[in-house]
Amino acid sequence: MKSFLLLLCTLIIPTLCHAQKLNNFKKVLVIVFENTEYKKAVSQPYFASLTKEGALFTNFKASTHPSQGNYISMIAGSTFNIISDKNIDLNERHIGDLLEDAHKDWKIYAEGYPGNCFLGKTSGDYARKHVPFLSFTNVQTNPSRCAKVVEGKEFFTDFEQGNLKDFSMYVPNLKNDGHDTGVAYGDVWFKKNFDSIFHSPKFPKDLLVVVTFDEGVLFNNQIYTLFYGANVAHGAKSNNPNNFYTLLKMYEDELGLGSLNKNEMSAASIDDVWNK
């Protein structure tokens, strides 16, 4: 029945797709790794093990090269023709705007982030290009919104205290995300730091974890993407074409946010990885 209603609103009255709230999850955590082609990522021990407990996307493509345009498209529905990793300042809307308009909240955990709305390009193993919210002027110029970007360690405190927001993003540093060290290093780090989180009795039943990469290294830009947690069918695989815009559409629909009216408007719904 749900699939029929989604088809109906998509084909006949598209605005209803973004008006209706779905029920697969109530909160989402996005974890982003770096620069690895799908086949190499899915062959790593921990990334592979998660496919038995989560749902793997076998035909998921990133948006562009290099990194920064992908991170921007994850939260804003467009690359805005970004073709470099230099600092950018965008006067555009993003998912943070939709969340706040819907009286929901967001928080970004970035390893090595210096705090105080730091807008420099790098600091040690921290890179601004991997924290897309800081590229939007309506965050840069608003101290209360800048304060939603924090150092990565706060995630573990918030998790233990049950204080995760409606939308969260965890951004590992340049070593832990595999950018400077390779995917095998990132795989070991991921298991060490998050396996206990995923299997904790405190893991929220309504939390969806999205594990993805910013880009592949080959021309087709296929990347590992996996869902874990709320209502995800264990061991499911989706062969449908998916990308960062289908993810953004899903966040908008599931959390009842409305739409940014960018590329996610024409994106397909993700409906083949959930428990029926």
DRENPA-452305 format. One line per 10 residues: number of its first residue (from 1); their letters; for each residue x, y, z of N, C-alpha, C, O. Coordinates in steps of 0.02 Angstrom, whole numbers, plus 50000, padded with zeros to 5 digits. Example, Ala and Ser with C-alpha at 12.3 -4.5 7.8 and 13.67 -1.06 7.14 Angstrom:
1) AS) 50660/49716/50390/50615/49775/50390/50660/49835/50390/50712/49834/50423; 50642/49888/50354/50684/49947/50357/50645/50002/50394/50670/50057/50402
***
This chain:
1) MKSFLLLLCT) 50041/49940/50000/50000/50000/50000/50043/50063/50000/50030/50110/49963; 50096/50063/50043/50140/50121/50046/50174/50134/49979/50181/50191/49958; 50195/50080/49945/50227/50088/49880/50179/50118/49830/50199/50159/49788; 50114/50097/49833/50064/50124/49787/50054/50199/49799/50049/50238/49751; 50051/50219/49863/50041/50289/49877/50100/50332/49855/50091/50387/49831; 50160/50306/49865/50220/50342/49842/50220/50350/49766/50239/50403/49741; 50199/50297/49731/50195/50301/49658/50143/50352/49637/50155/50391/49591; 50086/50351/49670/50032/50397/49653/50054/50470/49662/50042/50511/49618; 50085/50485/49719/50103/50555/49731/50161/50577/49687/50167/50636/49670; 50203/50529/49667/50260/50546/49624/50236/50562/49553/50260/50610/49523
11) LIIPTLCHAQ) 50189/50523/49528/50167/50531/49459/50113/50584/49449/50110/50617/49397; 50070/50592/49499/50011/50633/49489/50015/50700/49528/50003/50753/49499; 50033/50696/49592/50035/50757/49632/50100/50756/49673/50100/50741/49732; 50156/50773/49640/50222/50767/49671/50230/50803/49737/50268/50779/49780; 50197/50859/49747/50207/50896/49809/50186/50856/49870/50212/50868/49924; 50139/50809/49861/50118/50769/49918/50172/50723/49942/50173/50703/50001; 50218/50704/49897/50273/50660/49917/50315/50693/49972/50340/50659/50017; 50321/50758/49967/50362/50794/50016/50319/50819/50074/50346/50841/50124; 50254/50815/50067/50210/50836/50121/50198/50780/50171/50186/50792/50230; 50199/50717/50147/50183/50663/50192/50245/50639/50229/50300/50639/50203
21) KLNNFKKVLV) 50233/50618/50291/50287/50594/50333/50284/50518/50336/50232/50489/50349; 50341/50486/50324/50344/50413/50324/50365/50389/50393/50374/50429/50439; 50374/50323/50401/50382/50296/50468/50439/50246/50475/50437/50204/50520; 50489/50248/50431/50543/50200/50437/50594/50220/50491/50625/50177/50522; 50604/50284/50502/50649/50308/50554/50628/50378/50574/50591/50412/50539; 50654/50399/50632/50640/50466/50657/50703/50509/50663/50699/50570/50667; 50761/50476/50665/50824/50511/50669/50873/50478/50621/50867/50419/50605; 50922/50517/50598/50971/50490/50551/51041/50515/50570/51051/50572/50589; 51089/50469/50564/51160/50484/50573/51196/50465/50509/51192/50407/50488; 51231/50512/50479/51269/50500/50417/51344/50500/50434/51369/50547/50465
31) IVFENTEYKK) 51378/50446/50414/51450/50440/50425/51483/50435/50356/51465/50393/50316; 51532/50479/50344/51561/50484/50276/51635/50468/50276/51674/50497/50313; 51653/50420/50234/51723/50402/50222/51746/50430/50155/51707/50464/50120; 51809/50416/50136/51839/50453/50081/51869/50410/50025/51900/50359/50038; 51858/50433/49964/51898/50416/49905/51912/50341/49896/51969/50320/49893; 51859/50301/49892/51867/50229/49884/51814/50202/49836/51755/50217/49844; 51836/50164/49788/51789/50131/49742/51749/50077/49779/51774/50047/49826; 51688/50066/49756/51642/50019/49788/51673/49951/49802/51669/49927/49859; 51703/49920/49752/51727/49851/49760/51781/49846/49814/51785/49796/49849; 51822/49897/49819/51875/49896/49869/51846/49905/49939/51868/49872/49986
41) AVSQPYFASL) 51798/49949/49946/51767/49961/50011/51729/49900/50035/51736/49880/50093; 51689/49870/49992/51646/49815/50013/51687/49752/50028/51661/49705/50058; 51750/49751/50008/51792/49693/50022/51829/49699/50089/51862/49651/50110; 51825/49757/50122/51857/49765/50187/51818/49727/50241/51756/49725/50237; 51851/49698/50290/51818/49653/50338/51758/49684/50374/51705/49654/50377; 51766/49744/50402/51711/49772/50440/51655/49799/50396/51597/49787/50410; 51674/49835/50343/51623/49858/50297/51583/49799/50269/51522/49803/50260; 51617/49743/50255/51583/49684/50229/51537/49653/50282/51482/49632/50266; 51560/49651/50344/51520/49620/50397/51454/49657/50409/51404/49627/50426; 51455/49722/50399/51394/49762/50411/51340/49746/50360/51281/49759/50373
51) TKEGALFTNF) 51359/49719/50301/51308/49703/50251/51261/49647/50274/51207/49639/50247; 51282/49608/50324/51240/49554/50350/51187/49581/50398/51134/49551/50407; 51202/49638/50428/51156/49668/50477/51119/49728/50449/51068/49750/50476; 51144/49755/50393/51114/49814/50363/51092/49800/50293/51085/49743/50272; 51081/49854/50255/51060/49849/50185/51112/49884/50141/51129/49942/50153; 51137/49848/50092/51191/49872/50049/51162/49897/49983/51119/49865/49953; 51188/49954/49960/51169/49982/49895/51224/49966/49845/51281/49990/49851; 51207/49925/49796/51257/49899/49750/51262/49939/49685/51300/49922/49640; 51222/49992/49680/51223/50033/49619/51216/50107/49639/51174/50143/49613; 51258/50127/49686/51255/50195/49713/51313/50236/49685/51370/50214/49688
61) KASTHPSQGN) 51298/50294/49657/51348/50336/49625/51355/50404/49662/51305/50434/49681; 51416/50426/49670/51428/50493/49695/51412/50545/49642/51398/50527/49584; 51415/50609/49660/51391/50662/49615/51445/50687/49567/51429/50703/49510; 51508/50691/49590/51558/50727/49551/51627/50710/49577/51634/50665/49619; 51677/50744/49553/51746/50746/49579/51766/50819/49580/51744/50856/49537; 51807/50843/49627/51833/50807/49685/51783/50807/49743/51723/50811/49732; 51809/50802/49804/51767/50788/49863/51712/50838/49876/51654/50819/49886; 51728/50902/49875/51685/50952/49905/51615/50954/49874/51565/50961/49910; 51610/50949/49808/51545/50951/49776/51500/50894/49799/51439/50903/49801; 51528/50837/49817/51489/50781/49842/51459/50796/49910/51401/50783/49923
71) YISMIAGSTF) 51500/50824/49955/51475/50841/50021/51420/50893/50017/51370/50889/50053; 51428/50942/49974/51377/50994/49966/51313/50962/49939/51258/50978/49964; 51318/50918/49890/51258/50888/49861/51221/50844/49912/51160/50835/49906; 51257/50816/49960/51225/50775/50011/51173/50813/50050/51121/50784/50069; 51185/50877/50063/51141/50914/50107/51103/50970/50073/51059/51001/50103; 51119/50984/50009/51087/51042/49976/51056/51025/49908/51025/51069/49878; 51062/50963/49884/51027/50943/49824/51058/50966/49759/51027/50960/49706; 51120/50991/49762/51154/51014/49702/51229/51020/49717/51248/51030/49775; 51270/51013/49666/51341/51027/49674/51357/51101/49665/51411/51124/49682; 51308/51139/49639/51317/51210/49624/51379/51222/49582/51413/51273/49587
81) NIISDKNIDL) 51393/51173/49539/51450/51176/49492/51518/51184/49526/51564/51214/49498; 51523/51158/49586/51587/51161/49622/51635/51111/49590/51619/51052/49583; 51694/51134/49571/51742/51091/49537/51810/51093/49571/51860/51075/49540; 51812/51115/49634/51876/51117/49670/51862/51105/49744/51805/51103/49766; 51916/51098/49783/51911/51090/49855/51931/51153/49893/51940/51150/49954; 51937/51209/49859/51952/51271/49894/51891/51294/49933/51835/51274/49918; 51902/51336/49984/51847/51361/50024/51796/51397/49981/51813/51437/49938; 51732/51382/49994/51678/51415/49958/51627/51443/50008/51624/51420/50065; 51589/51492/49986/51537/51524/50027/51474/51527/49985/51470/51566/49937; 51424/51488/50004/51364/51481/49964/51305/51516/49998/51292/51505/50057
91) NERHIGDLLE) 51271/51557/49961/51210/51589/49984/51150/51547/49959/51112/51568/49916; 51144/51488/49988/51093/51439/49967/51063/51407/50029/51089/51413/50084; 51006/51373/50018/50974/51335/50072/51000/51263/50074/51027/51238/50024; 50992/51231/50131/51016/51164/50142/50969/51128/50190/50920/51157/50213; 50984/51065/50205/50939/51026/50247/50932/51056/50317/50881/51046/50350; 50984/51091/50341/50978/51123/50406/50921/51174/50408/50887/51180/50459; 50911/51210/50353/50855/51257/50349/50788/51221/50354/50743/51242/50391; 50782/51165/50317/50719/51127/50319/50706/51099/50389/50649/51101/50413; 50758/51074/50421/50750/51046/50488/50726/51100/50537/50680/51088/50576; 50756/51157/50534/50736/51210/50581/50667/51236/50565/50629/51252/50611
101) DAHKDWKIYA) 50650/51241/50501/50582/51261/50482/50530/51213/50510/50474/51232/50526; 50549/51149/50514/50503/51097/50539/50510/51087/50615/50483/51038/50643; 50545/51133/50648/50555/51130/50721/50593/51067/50742/50579/51037/50793; 50641/51048/50700/50687/50993/50715/50757/51020/50720/50770/51079/50705; 50804/50977/50740/50872/51002/50753/50924/50959/50719/50911/50902/50699; 50984/50987/50712/51039/50952/50679/51105/50967/50715/51111/51017/50750; 51154/50922/50705/51218/50931/50737/51271/50893/50697/51258/50838/50673; 51329/50923/50690/51383/50894/50650/51443/50882/50695/51467/50927/50729; 51467/50819/50694/51525/50800/50734/51585/50792/50688/51587/50747/50646; 51634/50837/50695/51691/50838/50649/51755/50829/50689/51773/50871/50731
111) EGYPGNCFLG) 51791/50775/50676/51852/50761/50712/51905/50815/50699/51918/50832/50641; 51933/50841/50752/51986/50892/50746/51961/50962/50735/52002/51008/50728; 51896/50972/50733/51868/51039/50722/51889/51086/50779/51878/51070/50837; 51919/51144/50763/51944/51188/50816/51890/51225/50854/51903/51252/50908; 51829/51226/50828/51775/51262/50861/51774/51336/50844/51812/51359/50802; 51729/51372/50878/51724/51445/50870/51713/51466/50798/51741/51516/50776; 51674/51428/50762/51658/51443/50692/51721/51451/50649/51725/51495/50607; 51769/51408/50662/51831/51409/50623/51816/51397/50550/51785/51346/50532; 51837/51443/50507/51823/51438/50435/51886/51429/50393/51885/51436/50332; 51942/51415/50426/52003/51401/50389/51998/51337/50350/51955/51295/50363
121) KTSGDYARKH) 52042/51328/50302/52040/51270/50258/52055/51206/50294/52021/51155/50284; 52107/51206/50336/52127/51147/50373/52153/51166/50442/52170/51223/50455; 52155/51116/50485/52186/51122/50551/52208/51053/50572/52166/51012/50592; 52273/51038/50567/52295/50970/50579/52264/50923/50529/52271/50932/50469; 52230/50872/50553/52197/50823/50509/52124/50840/50495/52088/50799/50467; 52103/50899/50515/52035/50923/50501/52035/50961/50435/52082/50998/50421; 51983/50951/50394/51976/50988/50331/51905/51015/50325/51857/50977/50330; 51899/51080/50315/51833/51112/50309/51792/51084/50252/51731/51079/50257; 51824/51064/50196/51788/51040/50137/51745/50980/50153/51699/50965/50115; 51760/50944/50208/51721/50885/50226/51665/50901/50276/51630/50855/50299
131) VPFLSFTNVQ) 51656/50964/50291/51602/50986/50337/51558/51035/50299/51566/51095/50306; 51512/51010/50258/51479/51053/50209/51439/51111/50239/51432/51163/50207; 51412/51103/50298/51371/51157/50326/51411/51222/50334/51382/51276/50331; 51476/51217/50343/51517/51277/50353/51531/51314/50288/51564/51366/50288; 51507/51287/50233/51514/51322/50168/51453/51365/50152/51451/51396/50099; 51404/51367/50197/51343/51406/50185/51344/51469/50228/51356/51466/50288; 51332/51526/50196/51339/51590/50231/51288/51596/50288/51301/51631/50337; 51230/51564/50282/51181/51570/50336/51199/51529/50397/51166/51533/50449; 51252/51489/50392/51282/51456/50451/51342/51497/50474/51350/51511/50533; 51384/51517/50427/51446/51554/50443/51432/51617/50484/51471/51635/50528
141) TNPSRCAKVV) 51377/51651/50468/51363/51716/50499/51316/51711/50558/51295/51763/50585; 51300/51651/50580/51253/51642/50635/51286/51600/50690/51293/51540/50682; 51308/51631/50744/51344/51595/50796/51307/51534/50824/51338/51484/50840; 51241/51539/50831/51204/51482/50858/51203/51423/50810/51200/51366/50831; 51205/51438/50746/51208/51384/50696/51279/51356/50692/51288/51296/50686; 51329/51399/50694/51398/51375/50696/51409/51328/50755/51447/51280/50750; 51375/51342/50810/51383/51302/50870/51356/51231/50862/51369/51188/50904; 51319/51219/50808/51295/51151/50794/51349/51107/50764/51340/51047/50757; 51405/51137/50745/51464/51099/50722/51512/51094/50781/51534/51144/50808; 51527/51032/50801/51568/51021/50861/51623/50970/50846/51622/50937/50794
151) EGKEFFTDFE) 51668/50963/50893/51721/50913/50886/51691/50843/50893/51642/50832/50928; 51722/50795/50858/51693/50728/50852/51681/50692/50918/51634/50652/50922; 51721/50705/50968/51714/50669/51032/51645/50679/51063/51621/50637/51101; 51613/50736/51048/51548/50749/51078/51495/50698/51057/51446/50687/51093; 51506/50666/50999/51457/50616/50977/51448/50561/51029/51392/50542/51045; 51502/50536/51055/51499/50479/51100/51466/50497/51166/51432/50456/51197; 51475/50559/51188/51439/50584/51247/51365/50590/51232/51323/50568/51272; 51348/50621/51176/51278/50629/51158/51243/50562/51150/51186/50554/51171; 51278/50513/51121/51249/50446/51113/51234/50415/51180/51179/50390/51192; 51282/50417/51225/51273/50386/51291/51216/50419/51330/51181/50386/51368
161) QGNLKDFSMY) 51208/50484/51319/51156/50521/51356/51089/50523/51320/51041/50552/51345; 51086/50491/51261/51024/50489/51222/51005/50556/51193/50946/50573/51188; 51056/50595/51173/51043/50664/51151/51057/50675/51077/51072/50731/51057; 51053/50623/51036/51063/50634/50964/51006/50674/50934/50948/50666/50954; 51023/50718/50887/50974/50761/50855/50937/50724/50800/50951/50665/50786; 50889/50758/50769/50851/50728/50715/50895/50710/50655/50886/50659/50623; 50944/50753/50641/50992/50740/50587/51062/50753/50614/51076/50808/50639; 51105/50703/50608/51175/50710/50630/51221/50687/50574/51202/50645/50533; 51281/50713/50574/51332/50691/50528/51397/50683/50567/51416/50728/50605; 51431/50626/50558/51496/50615/50589/51548/50616/50534/51545/50578/50486
171) VPNLKNDGHD) 51597/50662/50542/51649/50671/50491/51717/50652/50522/51744/50691/50561; 51744/50593/50505/51810/50575/50530/51864/50622/50501/51853/50656/50452; 51922/50623/50534/51976/50664/50508/52008/50632/50447/51988/50578/50425; 52059/50665/50419/52088/50643/50356/52124/50576/50361/52135/50543/50310; 52141/50555/50421/52170/50489/50430/52115/50436/50438/52115/50385/50404; 52069/50450/50482/52018/50399/50499/51967/50387/50444/51936/50334/50442; 51958/50436/50399/51911/50426/50344/51943/50391/50284/51910/50377/50235; 52009/50376/50290/52044/50341/50236/52075/50386/50184/52110/50362/50139; 52063/50451/50188/52089/50498/50137/52165/50495/50132/52192/50490/50077; 52198/50499/50190/52272/50499/50190/52302/50431/50204/52363/50423/50199
181) TGVAYGDVWF) 52261/50383/50222/52287/50319/50248/52263/50258/50209/52294/50205/50214; 52209/50264/50171/52181/50207/50135/52122/50177/50171/52113/50186/50232; 52081/50141/50134/52018/50115/50161/52028/50061/50214/51986/50055/50259; 52082/50023/50210/52093/49972/50261/52103/50003/50330/52079/49977/50380; 52137/50059/50332/52146/50096/50395/52078/50120/50420/52062/50112/50479; 52039/50150/50375/51973/50174/50395/51928/50118/50420/51889/50128/50466; 51933/50059/50390/51893/50001/50409/51909/49981/50481/51863/49968/50521; 51973/49978/50499/51994/49960/50567/51970/50013/50616/51944/49996/50670; 51979/50077/50598/51957/50131/50642/51881/50128/50653/51857/50137/50709; 51845/50115/50600/51772/50113/50604/51748/50059/50653/51705/50072/50695
191) KKNFDSIFHS) 51776/50000/50647/51756/49946/50692/51773/49963/50764/51732/49953/50809; 51832/49989/50775/51855/50005/50843/51810/50056/50876/51796/50051/50936; 51786/50105/50838/51750/50161/50868/51674/50156/50864/51639/50187/50904; 51648/50117/50817/51575/50116/50808/51541/50049/50817/51480/50046/50823; 51579/49995/50817/51546/49930/50825/51509/49926/50892/51454/49899/50896; 51539/49952/50944/51506/49951/51009/51445/49996/51010/51398/49984/51047; 51447/50049/50970/51389/50094/50964/51331/50057/50931/51275/50058/50955; 51347/50023/50875/51295/49989/50837/51263/49932/50876/51205/49915/50865; 51300/49902/50921/51275/49845/50958/51260/49861/51031/51251/49817/51073; 51257/49925/51046/51242/49947/51114/51168/49940/51129/51126/49951/51085
201) PKFPKDLLVV) 51150/49921/51191/51079/49922/51210/51049/49992/51209/50988/50000/51210; 51092/50043/51205/51068/50111/51202/51056/50135/51130/51034/50191/51120; 51070/50092/51080/51060/50113/51011/50985/50125/51000/50945/50080/51011; 50967/50186/50980/50895/50202/50973/50862/50161/50918/50889/50153/50864; 50803/50135/50933/50767/50094/50885/50742/50134/50825/50727/50106/50772; 50738/50200/50833/50713/50242/50779/50770/50277/50741/50757/50323/50702; 50833/50256/50751/50891/50288/50720/50913/50250/50658/50926/50190/50662; 50918/50284/50602/50948/50256/50541/51019/50283/50535/51030/50343/50538; 51067/50237/50525/51136/50257/50511/51148/50247/50436/51134/50194/50409; 51172/50298/50404/51191/50295/50333/51268/50299/50330/51298/50349/50348
211) VTFDEGVLFN) 51298/50245/50307/51371/50242/50299/51386/50250/50225/51362/50210/50184; 51426/50299/50207/51439/50310/50136/51509/50338/50126/51546/50350/50175; 51528/50348/50064/51592/50378/50045/51579/50441/50004/51525/50448/49975; 51627/50485/50002/51615/50547/49964/51619/50535/49889/51581/50565/49851; 51667/50492/49867/51676/50480/49795/51717/50417/49785/51753/50394/49830; 51711/50389/49725/51754/50335/49705/51816/50363/49671/51824/50424/49664; 51860/50319/49650/51921/50342/49618/51920/50328/49543/51966/50348/49508; 51870/50294/49519/51864/50279/49448/51811/50322/49416/51774/50358/49450; 51807/50319/49350/51764/50363/49312/51690/50356/49331/51654/50405/49333; 51668/50293/49345/51596/50284/49357/51574/50306/49426/51514/50311/49439
221) NQIYTLFYGA) 51622/50321/49471/51607/50351/49537/51560/50308/49579/51520/50336/49618; 51563/50243/49573/51522/50200/49616/51552/50195/49685/51613/50187/49692; 51510/50202/49737/51534/50201/49806/51492/50154/49849/51435/50139/49834; 51523/50133/49903/51490/50092/49955/51443/50137/49994/51462/50190/50018; 51381/50115/49999/51332/50149/50042/51290/50095/50076/51268/50048/50044; 51279/50103/50141/51244/50053/50180/51198/50086/50231/51215/50137/50260; 51139/50056/50240/51093/50077/50293/51099/50027/50351/51105/49967/50340; 51096/50053/50412/51098/50011/50472/51049/50040/50522/51046/50101/50532; 51011/49997/50554/50968/50020/50609/50895/50018/50594/50869/49966/50571; 50860/50073/50607/50787/50075/50609/50754/50045/50547/50762/50069/50491
231) NVAHGAKSNN) 50717/49991/50558/50674/49959/50508/50712/49936/50446/50680/49924/50394; 50778/49929/50449/50817/49906/50392/50815/49830/50390/50827/49797/50440; 50800/49802/50332/50798/49730/50324/50870/49703/50323/50910/49722/50281; 50885/49658/50369/50953/49631/50374/50972/49593/50311/50935/49550/50287; 51030/49609/50284/51055/49574/50225/51024/49596/50160/51037/49566/50108; 50982/49648/50161/50950/49671/50100/51001/49703/50053/51052/49729/50075; 50987/49699/49989/51028/49732/49939/50984/49769/49890/50934/49742/49866; 51001/49831/49875/50965/49870/49826/51009/49878/49764/51064/49905/49768; 50984/49854/49708/51019/49862/49644/50994/49922/49605/51018/49935/49549; 50946/49958/49632/50919/50016/49597/50970/50072/49595/51012/50078/49640
241) PNNFYTLLKM) 50968/50114/49544/51014/50171/49541/50998/50220/49598/50941/50243/49605; 51048/50235/49638/51039/50283/49693/51098/50330/49696/51151/50317/49668; 51088/50386/49731/51141/50436/49737/51125/50481/49797/51079/50467/49835; 51163/50533/49805/51153/50578/49862/51086/50613/49860/51060/50634/49911; 51057/50620/49800/50992/50653/49794/50936/50607/49817/50886/50631/49845; 50942/50542/49805/50891/50496/49831/50894/50494/49907/50843/50487/49940; 50955/50499/49935/50961/50502/50008/50927/50565/50035/50889/50562/50083; 50941/50622/50003/50912/50685/50027/50836/50684/50023/50802/50707/50068; 50810/50657/49968/50737/50650/49962/50710/50607/50019/50657/50623/50047; 50745/50553/50035/50723/50509/50090/50721/50547/50156/50672/50541/50193
251) YEDELGLGSL) 50773/50586/50171/50773/50624/50234/50713/50672/50235/50678/50676/50285; 50702/50706/50180/50647/50754/50177/50580/50719/50188/50538/50743/50226; 50570/50663/50155/50506/50627/50160/50495/50597/50229/50443/50605/50259; 50545/50561/50253/50538/50525/50317/50531/50572/50376/50494/50557/50423; 50566/50628/50374/50563/50675/50430/50511/50729/50421/50503/50772/50464; 50475/50728/50364/50422/50776/50352/50447/50847/50346/50421/50892/50378; 50499/50857/50303/50533/50921/50301/50512/50967/50244/50531/51025/50243; 50472/50942/50196/50463/50981/50135/50522/50969/50089/50555/50917/50094; 50537/51015/50045/50589/51004/49995/50631/51066/49983/50608/51122/49989; 50694/51054/49964/50737/51109/49942/50725/51126/49869/50751/51176/49844
261) NKNEMSAASI) 50686/51085/49834/50669/51096/49764/50730/51097/49719/50734/51136/49671; 50777/51054/49734/50837/51046/49692/50833/50977/49658/50778/50954/49641; 50889/50946/49648/50890/50883/49611/50854/50826/49647/50835/50777/49615; 50843/50833/49711/50807/50780/49747/50734/50777/49727/50701/50726/49738; 50708/50830/49698/50637/50830/49678/50622/50776/49626/50568/50747/49626; 50670/50762/49583/50659/50711/49531/50690/50644/49549/50690/50598/49508; 50717/50638/49609/50749/50576/49630/50697/50523/49647/50641/50539/49668; 50716/50461/49638/50672/50405/49654/50669/50395/49730/50714/50415/49767; 50615/50364/49753/50609/50347/49824/50647/50283/49838/50651/50239/49796; 50674/50278/49897/50708/50217/49920/50656/50175/49957/50637/50191/50013
271) DDVWNK) 50634/50121/49926/50579/50081/49955/50593/50006/49955/50547/49967/49967; 50656/49986/49942/50669/49914/49934/50717/49885/49985/50744/49831/49975; 50728/49921/50041/50775/49897/50091/50744/49894/50161/50779/49881/50210; 50679/49906/50165/50646/49909/50230/50610/49845/50247/50589/49808/50203; 50603/49832/50312/50559/49777/50333/50488/49795/50315/50465/49851/50327; 50453/49747/50286/50385/49760/50264/50335/49756/50321/50275/49765/50311
***
